[in-house]
Amino acid sequence: MSFHEEELLLSVKKGNAKAFATLYQQYYKPLIIFARTKVDNLQEAEDMVQEIFTSLWQRRKELSINISLRHYLFRAVHLQYAYKCRRNEVARRFLTHTYYTSPDSAVPRNLENKELGQQIRNAAKHVSAPACRKVFELLYLQELSHKEIAQGMNIQLQVVKNQVSRALKVIRTHLREVECV
């Protein structure tokens, strides 16, 4: 890490908003360009980079970066993209299992989908934390976005993501048990 980066990061850790603004101005555009290579949508790229900077500011006091700041931030974009892909794949599989119906599907297929949807709703009841269950239901059953849920529940976006992750873990485990029976 260069002396300038180290000094800038130290100032950010101390809560210096001007140092953070400098860091933001220095890396925002290159990170957007890099994120655009991952997602072919400017709004999504901006959201990813914004989440990284938000997280950086929120975790500034406990940050421990031993590599160049530039490398750290670009790696964060890559990891944010990987997380986004995993989340989208889980959502896609969930929707495929619960809502899949084709025009020529027979009654047994519809019954199978209803049964699977019911199993997922039953599995959601096994999520013991009420907040996790509520976030899961809002996201997948009422089809609200992460941002809408965060705003509606007055919690951070990352908290919503964490709650969904916990709920999905419990639901997957329960569905595997049902599948084995």
Sequence and secondary structure as in RCSB ss.txt:
>XXXX:A:sequence
MSFHEEELLLSVKKGNAKAFATLYQQYYKPLIIFARTKVDNLQEAEDMVQEIFTSLWQRRKELSINISLRHYLFR
AVHLQYAYKCRRNEVARRFLTHTYYTSPDSAVPRNLENKELGQQIRNAAKHVSAPACRKVFELLYLQELSHKEIA
QGMNIQLQVVKNQVSRALKVIRTHLREVECV
>XXXX:A:secstr
  HHHHHHHHHHHTT HHHHHHHHHHHHHHHHHHHHHHSS HHHHHHHHHHHHHHHHHTGGG    S HHHHHHH
HHHHHHHHHHHHHHHHHHHHHHHH   TT  HHHHHHHHHHHHHHHHHHHT  SHHHHHHHIIIIIS   HHHHH
HHHT  HHHHHHHHHHHHHHHHHHHHHHHH 
